[in-house]
Amino acid sequence: MDAQGIAYVCGALAMSLAAISCGLGIAWLARASVEGSARQPEAAGGIRTTMIIAAALVEAISLYTFVIAILLVTK
């Protein structure tokens, strides 16, 4: 296998691991958010805001991985 083939495999592996981990992270955030809102309904607004900010940060990891994968494939 040549260097370009290895770069394709590494890019695909990086993106698949990032997608799986981000999916699990967002699922964990949603579960904790719903549980917190059910326990304290009066704090649901603050919990929702915090969850959205945390979900955006988790998604940023996936976007950074996408950029790195593109750099690997195009090098």
Biopython code that builds the backbone (N, CA, C, O; Angstrom):
import numpy as np
from Bio.PDB.StructureBuilder import StructureBuilder

atoms = [
    (1, "MET", "N", (0.853, -1.174, 0.000)),
    (1, "MET", "CA", (0.000, 0.000, 0.000)),
    (1, "MET", "C", (0.900, 1.238, 0.000)),
    (1, "MET", "O", (1.856, 1.337, 0.769)),
    (2, "ASP", "N", (0.570, 2.156, -0.868)),
    (2, "ASP", "CA", (1.381, 3.369, -0.956)),
    (2, "ASP", "C", (0.958, 4.394, 0.099)),
    (2, "ASP", "O", (0.012, 4.180, 0.856)),
    (3, "ALA", "N", (1.675, 5.494, 0.124)),
    (3, "ALA", "CA", (1.439, 6.518, 1.148)),
    (3, "ALA", "C", (0.058, 7.153, 1.007)),
    (3, "ALA", "O", (-0.573, 7.487, 2.009)),
    (4, "GLN", "N", (-0.414, 7.321, -0.220)),
    (4, "GLN", "CA", (-1.738, 7.924, -0.424)),
    (4, "GLN", "C", (-2.838, 6.998, 0.096)),
    (4, "GLN", "O", (-3.826, 7.464, 0.665)),
    (5, "GLY", "N", (-2.671, 5.705, -0.094)),
    (5, "GLY", "CA", (-3.652, 4.751, 0.424)),
    (5, "GLY", "C", (-3.696, 4.758, 1.943)),
    (5, "GLY", "O", (-4.769, 4.683, 2.541)),
    (6, "ILE", "N", (-2.534, 4.847, 2.560)),
    (6, "ILE", "CA", (-2.478, 4.919, 4.020)),
    (6, "ILE", "C", (-3.135, 6.209, 4.514)),
    (6, "ILE", "O", (-3.809, 6.208, 5.544)),
    (7, "ALA", "N", (-2.938, 7.311, 3.781)),
    (7, "ALA", "CA", (-3.572, 8.578, 4.160)),
    (7, "ALA", "C", (-5.088, 8.471, 4.077)),
    (7, "ALA", "O", (-5.790, 9.005, 4.936)),
    (8, "TYR", "N", (-5.610, 7.783, 3.047)),
    (8, "TYR", "CA", (-7.058, 7.588, 2.931)),
    (8, "TYR", "C", (-7.600, 6.763, 4.101)),
    (8, "TYR", "O", (-8.645, 7.083, 4.666)),
    (9, "VAL", "N", (-6.885, 5.710, 4.452)),
    (9, "VAL", "CA", (-7.321, 4.866, 5.564)),
    (9, "VAL", "C", (-7.275, 5.639, 6.877)),
    (9, "VAL", "O", (-8.200, 5.541, 7.683)),
    (10, "CYS", "N", (-6.219, 6.399, 7.098)),
    (10, "CYS", "CA", (-6.109, 7.189, 8.329)),
    (10, "CYS", "C", (-7.187, 8.265, 8.403)),
    (10, "CYS", "O", (-7.757, 8.502, 9.469)),
    (11, "GLY", "N", (-7.468, 8.915, 7.281)),
    (11, "GLY", "CA", (-8.522, 9.926, 7.261)),
    (11, "GLY", "C", (-9.887, 9.330, 7.562)),
    (11, "GLY", "O", (-10.669, 9.897, 8.325)),
    (12, "ALA", "N", (-10.171, 8.166, 6.947)),
    (12, "ALA", "CA", (-11.450, 7.506, 7.187)),
    (12, "ALA", "C", (-11.555, 7.022, 8.628)),
    (12, "ALA", "O", (-12.615, 7.137, 9.242)),
    (13, "LEU", "N", (-10.477, 6.488, 9.168)),
    (13, "LEU", "CA", (-10.479, 6.019, 10.549)),
    (13, "LEU", "C", (-10.672, 7.185, 11.522)),
    (13, "LEU", "O", (-11.425, 7.077, 12.490)),
    (14, "ALA", "N", (-9.991, 8.286, 11.260)),
    (14, "ALA", "CA", (-10.136, 9.457, 12.130)),
    (14, "ALA", "C", (-11.569, 9.976, 12.116)),
    (14, "ALA", "O", (-12.123, 10.294, 13.168)),
    (15, "MET", "N", (-12.170, 10.062, 10.937)),
    (15, "MET", "CA", (-13.538, 10.576, 10.854)),
    (15, "MET", "C", (-14.540, 9.614, 11.487)),
    (15, "MET", "O", (-15.494, 10.050, 12.132)),
    (16, "SER", "N", (-14.334, 8.316, 11.307)),
    (16, "SER", "CA", (-15.282, 7.373, 11.894)),
    (16, "SER", "C", (-15.200, 7.397, 13.424)),
    (16, "SER", "O", (-16.230, 7.356, 14.096)),
    (17, "LEU", "N", (-13.996, 7.463, 13.973)),
    (17, "LEU", "CA", (-13.864, 7.544, 15.429)),
    (17, "LEU", "C", (-14.425, 8.855, 15.977)),
    (17, "LEU", "O", (-15.041, 8.874, 17.042)),
    (18, "ALA", "N", (-14.209, 9.944, 15.249)),
    (18, "ALA", "CA", (-14.745, 11.233, 15.695)),
    (18, "ALA", "C", (-16.270, 11.236, 15.643)),
    (18, "ALA", "O", (-16.922, 11.766, 16.542)),
    (19, "ALA", "N", (-16.836, 10.649, 14.599)),
    (19, "ALA", "CA", (-18.298, 10.612, 14.487)),
    (19, "ALA", "C", (-18.913, 9.768, 15.600)),
    (19, "ALA", "O", (-19.925, 10.149, 16.188)),
    (20, "ILE", "N", (-18.303, 8.629, 15.884)),
    (20, "ILE", "CA", (-18.822, 7.767, 16.948)),
    (20, "ILE", "C", (-18.714, 8.463, 18.300)),
    (20, "ILE", "O", (-19.670, 8.469, 19.075)),
    (21, "SER", "N", (-17.553, 9.049, 18.585)),
    (21, "SER", "CA", (-17.375, 9.689, 19.887)),
    (21, "SER", "C", (-18.252, 10.924, 20.042)),
    (21, "SER", "O", (-18.773, 11.175, 21.128)),
    (22, "CYS", "N", (-18.422, 11.693, 18.982)),
    (22, "CYS", "CA", (-19.303, 12.869, 19.066)),
    (22, "CYS", "C", (-20.763, 12.453, 19.232)),
    (22, "CYS", "O", (-21.510, 13.090, 19.974)),
    (23, "GLY", "N", (-21.167, 11.397, 18.549)),
    (23, "GLY", "CA", (-22.533, 10.892, 18.722)),
    (23, "GLY", "C", (-22.790, 10.437, 20.143)),
    (23, "GLY", "O", (-23.835, 10.732, 20.724)),
    (24, "LEU", "N", (-21.831, 9.719, 20.698)),
    (24, "LEU", "CA", (-21.974, 9.274, 22.090)),
    (24, "LEU", "C", (-21.950, 10.454, 23.054)),
    (24, "LEU", "O", (-22.688, 10.464, 24.039)),
    (25, "GLY", "N", (-21.113, 11.441, 22.781)),
    (25, "GLY", "CA", (-21.047, 12.616, 23.641)),
    (25, "GLY", "C", (-22.345, 13.408, 23.645)),
    (25, "GLY", "O", (-22.809, 13.843, 24.699)),
    (26, "ILE", "N", (-22.922, 13.593, 22.483)),
    (26, "ILE", "CA", (-24.174, 14.343, 22.407)),
    (26, "ILE", "C", (-25.318, 13.542, 23.024)),
    (26, "ILE", "O", (-26.201, 14.118, 23.660)),
    (27, "ALA", "N", (-25.311, 12.224, 22.845)),
    (27, "ALA", "CA", (-26.341, 11.400, 23.481)),
    (27, "ALA", "C", (-26.240, 11.491, 24.999)),
    (27, "ALA", "O", (-27.256, 11.561, 25.692)),
    (28, "TRP", "N", (-25.009, 11.488, 25.514)),
    (28, "TRP", "CA", (-24.808, 11.607, 26.957)),
    (28, "TRP", "C", (-25.277, 12.975, 27.452)),
    (28, "TRP", "O", (-25.896, 13.080, 28.511)),
    (29, "LEU", "N", (-24.977, 14.024, 26.679)),
    (29, "LEU", "CA", (-25.427, 15.373, 27.048)),
    (29, "LEU", "C", (-26.940, 15.469, 27.080)),
    (29, "LEU", "O", (-27.512, 16.044, 28.006)),
    (30, "ALA", "N", (-27.589, 14.907, 26.069)),
    (30, "ALA", "CA", (-29.052, 14.973, 26.009)),
    (30, "ALA", "C", (-29.681, 14.203, 27.164)),
    (30, "ALA", "O", (-30.647, 14.664, 27.772)),
    (31, "ARG", "N", (-29.131, 13.033, 27.463)),
    (31, "ARG", "CA", (-29.662, 12.236, 28.567)),
    (31, "ARG", "C", (-29.537, 12.983, 29.889)),
    (31, "ARG", "O", (-30.483, 13.031, 30.676)),
    (32, "ALA", "N", (-28.375, 13.560, 30.127)),
    (32, "ALA", "CA", (-28.157, 14.293, 31.378)),
    (32, "ALA", "C", (-29.034, 15.544, 31.440)),
    (32, "ALA", "O", (-29.527, 15.912, 32.507)),
    (33, "SER", "N", (-29.223, 16.187, 30.303)),
    (33, "SER", "CA", (-30.058, 17.389, 30.266)),
    (33, "SER", "C", (-31.518, 17.066, 30.572)),
    (33, "SER", "O", (-32.167, 17.765, 31.350)),
    (34, "VAL", "N", (-32.021, 16.015, 29.961)),
    (34, "VAL", "CA", (-33.415, 15.635, 30.212)),
    (34, "VAL", "C", (-33.591, 15.192, 31.657)),
    (34, "VAL", "O", (-34.595, 15.517, 32.290)),
    (35, "GLU", "N", (-32.629, 14.461, 32.177)),
    (35, "GLU", "CA", (-32.705, 14.023, 33.569)),
    (35, "GLU", "C", (-32.668, 15.223, 34.523)),
    (35, "GLU", "O", (-33.426, 15.278, 35.491)),
    (36, "GLY", "N", (-31.784, 16.176, 34.242)),
    (36, "GLY", "CA", (-31.712, 17.368, 35.088)),
    (36, "GLY", "C", (-32.971, 18.211, 35.010)),
    (36, "GLY", "O", (-33.420, 18.755, 36.019)),
    (37, "SER", "N", (-33.547, 18.325, 33.815)),
    (37, "SER", "CA", (-34.783, 19.096, 33.664)),
    (37, "SER", "C", (-35.953, 18.408, 34.361)),
    (37, "SER", "O", (-36.848, 19.070, 34.886)),
    (38, "ALA", "N", (-35.942, 17.078, 34.362)),
    (38, "ALA", "CA", (-37.018, 16.353, 35.041)),
    (38, "ALA", "C", (-36.901, 16.495, 36.554)),
    (38, "ALA", "O", (-37.910, 16.541, 37.258)),
    (39, "ARG", "N", (-35.676, 16.564, 37.049)),
    (39, "ARG", "CA", (-35.493, 16.696, 38.499)),
    (39, "ARG", "C", (-35.770, 18.117, 38.984)),
    (39, "ARG", "O", (-36.312, 18.309, 40.072)),
    (40, "GLN", "N", (-35.399, 19.111, 38.179)),
    (40, "GLN", "CA", (-35.625, 20.512, 38.552)),
    (40, "GLN", "C", (-36.216, 21.258, 37.354)),
    (40, "GLN", "O", (-35.481, 21.880, 36.588)),
    (41, "PRO", "N", (-37.525, 21.198, 37.192)),
    (41, "PRO", "CA", (-38.148, 21.853, 36.029)),
    (41, "PRO", "C", (-37.927, 23.361, 35.981)),
    (41, "PRO", "O", (-37.923, 23.947, 34.898)),
    (42, "GLU", "N", (-37.745, 23.997, 37.138)),
    (42, "GLU", "CA", (-37.544, 25.449, 37.136)),
    (42, "GLU", "C", (-36.173, 25.836, 36.593)),
    (42, "GLU", "O", (-35.970, 26.995, 36.231)),
    (43, "ALA", "N", (-35.240, 24.913, 36.527)),
    (43, "ALA", "CA", (-33.901, 25.191, 36.006)),
    (43, "ALA", "C", (-33.729, 24.720, 34.561)),
    (43, "ALA", "O", (-32.608, 24.673, 34.053)),
    (44, "ALA", "N", (-34.829, 24.374, 33.900)),
    (44, "ALA", "CA", (-34.745, 23.798, 32.553)),
    (44, "ALA", "C", (-34.114, 24.764, 31.549)),
    (44, "ALA", "O", (-33.379, 24.328, 30.662)),
    (45, "GLY", "N", (-34.382, 26.043, 31.668)),
    (45, "GLY", "CA", (-33.809, 27.018, 30.732)),
    (45, "GLY", "C", (-32.296, 27.077, 30.807)),
    (45, "GLY", "O", (-31.619, 27.067, 29.778)),
    (46, "GLY", "N", (-31.763, 27.137, 32.011)),
    (46, "GLY", "CA", (-30.310, 27.162, 32.185)),
    (46, "GLY", "C", (-29.649, 25.861, 31.766)),
    (46, "GLY", "O", (-28.562, 25.858, 31.188)),
    (47, "ILE", "N", (-30.318, 24.760, 32.063)),
    (47, "ILE", "CA", (-29.778, 23.452, 31.663)),
    (47, "ILE", "C", (-29.743, 23.345, 30.145)),
    (47, "ILE", "O", (-28.767, 22.853, 29.579)),
    (48, "ARG", "N", (-30.799, 23.802, 29.486)),
    (48, "ARG", "CA", (-30.864, 23.743, 28.024)),
    (48, "ARG", "C", (-29.765, 24.597, 27.394)),
    (48, "ARG", "O", (-29.127, 24.175, 26.430)),
    (49, "THR", "N", (-29.547, 25.783, 27.930)),
    (49, "THR", "CA", (-28.500, 26.659, 27.395)),
    (49, "THR", "C", (-27.125, 26.031, 27.543)),
    (49, "THR", "O", (-26.321, 26.043, 26.610)),
    (50, "THR", "N", (-26.863, 25.486, 28.713)),
    (50, "THR", "CA", (-25.579, 24.827, 28.945)),
    (50, "THR", "C", (-25.408, 23.626, 28.028)),
    (50, "THR", "O", (-24.312, 23.382, 27.525)),
    (51, "MET", "N", (-26.489, 22.870, 27.805)),
    (51, "MET", "CA", (-26.412, 21.703, 26.938)),
    (51, "MET", "C", (-26.110, 22.105, 25.498)),
    (51, "MET", "O", (-25.328, 21.435, 24.824)),
    (52, "ILE", "N", (-26.710, 23.172, 25.025)),
    (52, "ILE", "CA", (-26.479, 23.615, 23.644)),
    (52, "ILE", "C", (-25.035, 24.071, 23.469)),
    (52, "ILE", "O", (-24.417, 23.772, 22.447)),
    (53, "ILE", "N", (-24.495, 24.780, 24.436)),
    (53, "ILE", "CA", (-23.093, 25.211, 24.348)),
    (53, "ILE", "C", (-22.162, 24.000, 24.362)),
    (53, "ILE", "O", (-21.210, 23.940, 23.584)),
    (54, "ALA", "N", (-22.431, 23.040, 25.241)),
    (54, "ALA", "CA", (-21.590, 21.843, 25.304)),
    (54, "ALA", "C", (-21.710, 21.021, 24.026)),
    (54, "ALA", "O", (-20.711, 20.474, 23.560)),
    (55, "ALA", "N", (-22.895, 20.920, 23.451)),
    (55, "ALA", "CA", (-23.077, 20.181, 22.198)),
    (55, "ALA", "C", (-22.315, 20.853, 21.059)),
    (55, "ALA", "O", (-21.760, 20.173, 20.196)),
    (56, "ALA", "N", (-22.288, 22.172, 21.052)),
    (56, "ALA", "CA", (-21.524, 22.883, 20.021)),
    (56, "ALA", "C", (-20.030, 22.610, 20.161)),
    (56, "ALA", "O", (-19.328, 22.475, 19.159)),
    (57, "LEU", "N", (-19.546, 22.529, 21.384)),
    (57, "LEU", "CA", (-18.135, 22.218, 21.595)),
    (57, "LEU", "C", (-17.807, 20.786, 21.179)),
    (57, "LEU", "O", (-16.732, 20.525, 20.639)),
    (58, "VAL", "N", (-18.724, 19.866, 21.428)),
    (58, "VAL", "CA", (-18.514, 18.479, 21.001)),
    (58, "VAL", "C", (-18.514, 18.395, 19.476)),
    (58, "VAL", "O", (-17.695, 17.682, 18.897)),
    (59, "GLU", "N", (-19.407, 19.104, 18.835)),
    (59, "GLU", "CA", (-19.442, 19.112, 17.374)),
    (59, "GLU", "C", (-18.192, 19.754, 16.791)),
    (59, "GLU", "O", (-17.763, 19.384, 15.699)),
    (60, "ALA", "N", (-17.604, 20.709, 17.501)),
    (60, "ALA", "CA", (-16.375, 21.344, 17.020)),
    (60, "ALA", "C", (-15.247, 20.329, 16.914)),
    (60, "ALA", "O", (-14.408, 20.429, 16.020)),
    (61, "ILE", "N", (-15.217, 19.362, 17.808)),
    (61, "ILE", "CA", (-14.198, 18.315, 17.742)),
    (61, "ILE", "C", (-14.338, 17.540, 16.435)),
    (61, "ILE", "O", (-13.342, 17.211, 15.791)),
    (62, "SER", "N", (-15.564, 17.257, 16.055)),
    (62, "SER", "CA", (-15.794, 16.542, 14.797)),
    (62, "SER", "C", (-15.365, 17.384, 13.600)),
    (62, "SER", "O", (-14.806, 16.854, 12.640)),
    (63, "LEU", "N", (-15.617, 18.675, 13.647)),
    (63, "LEU", "CA", (-15.199, 19.540, 12.545)),
    (63, "LEU", "C", (-13.685, 19.651, 12.456)),
    (63, "LEU", "O", (-13.127, 19.666, 11.359)),
    (64, "TYR", "N", (-13.020, 19.728, 13.594)),
    (64, "TYR", "CA", (-11.552, 19.755, 13.579)),
    (64, "TYR", "C", (-10.996, 18.459, 12.996)),
    (64, "TYR", "O", (-10.028, 18.478, 12.236)),
    (65, "THR", "N", (-11.608, 17.343, 13.355)),
    (65, "THR", "CA", (-11.174, 16.060, 12.804)),
    (65, "THR", "C", (-11.401, 16.006, 11.302)),
    (65, "THR", "O", (-10.587, 15.441, 10.571)),
    (66, "PHE", "N", (-12.495, 16.586, 10.839)),
    (66, "PHE", "CA", (-12.769, 16.627, 9.406)),
    (66, "PHE", "C", (-11.679, 17.411, 8.672)),
    (66, "PHE", "O", (-11.214, 16.988, 7.614)),
    (67, "VAL", "N", (-11.280, 18.535, 9.225)),
    (67, "VAL", "CA", (-10.214, 19.338, 8.612)),
    (67, "VAL", "C", (-8.908, 18.549, 8.571)),
    (67, "VAL", "O", (-8.204, 18.562, 7.561)),
    (68, "ILE", "N", (-8.587, 17.869, 9.658)),
    (68, "ILE", "CA", (-7.358, 17.069, 9.687)),
    (68, "ILE", "C", (-7.435, 15.930, 8.680)),
    (68, "ILE", "O", (-6.445, 15.631, 8.012)),
    (69, "ALA", "N", (-8.589, 15.292, 8.562)),
    (69, "ALA", "CA", (-8.747, 14.207, 7.588)),
    (69, "ALA", "C", (-8.582, 14.725, 6.166)),
    (69, "ALA", "O", (-7.958, 14.064, 5.337)),
    (70, "ILE", "N", (-9.130, 15.890, 5.878)),
    (70, "ILE", "CA", (-8.967, 16.486, 4.538)),
    (70, "ILE", "C", (-7.486, 16.786, 4.285)),
    (70, "ILE", "O", (-6.979, 16.533, 3.192)),
    (71, "LEU", "N", (-6.801, 17.316, 5.282)),
    (71, "LEU", "CA", (-5.377, 17.584, 5.133)),
    (71, "LEU", "C", (-4.580, 16.299, 4.895)),
    (71, "LEU", "O", (-3.636, 16.291, 4.104)),
    (72, "LEU", "N", (-4.954, 15.223, 5.572)),
    (72, "LEU", "CA", (-4.278, 13.945, 5.368)),
    (72, "LEU", "C", (-4.481, 13.413, 3.947)),
    (72, "LEU", "O", (-3.542, 12.934, 3.310)),
    (73, "VAL", "N", (-5.704, 13.504, 3.473)),
    (73, "VAL", "CA", (-6.031, 12.943, 2.154)),
    (73, "VAL", "C", (-5.418, 13.778, 1.031)),
    (73, "VAL", "O", (-4.998, 13.220, 0.018)),
    (74, "THR", "N", (-5.358, 15.085, 1.185)),
    (74, "THR", "CA", (-4.869, 15.932, 0.098)),
    (74, "THR", "C", (-3.364, 16.138, 0.124)),
    (74, "THR", "O", (-2.819, 16.749, -0.795)),
    (75, "LYS", "N", (-2.684, 15.653, 1.136)),
    (75, "LYS", "CA", (-1.229, 15.859, 1.224)),
    (75, "LYS", "C", (-0.496, 15.013, 0.205)),
    (75, "LYS", "O", (0.732, 15.058, 0.135)),
]
sb = StructureBuilder()
sb.init_structure("model")
sb.init_model(0)
sb.init_chain("A")
sb.init_seg("    ")
for serial, (resi, resn, name, xyz) in enumerate(atoms, 1):
    if name == "N":
        sb.init_residue(resn, " ", resi, " ")
    sb.init_atom(name, np.array(xyz, "f"), 0.0, 1.0, " ", f" {name:<3s}", serial, name[0])
structure = sb.get_structure()
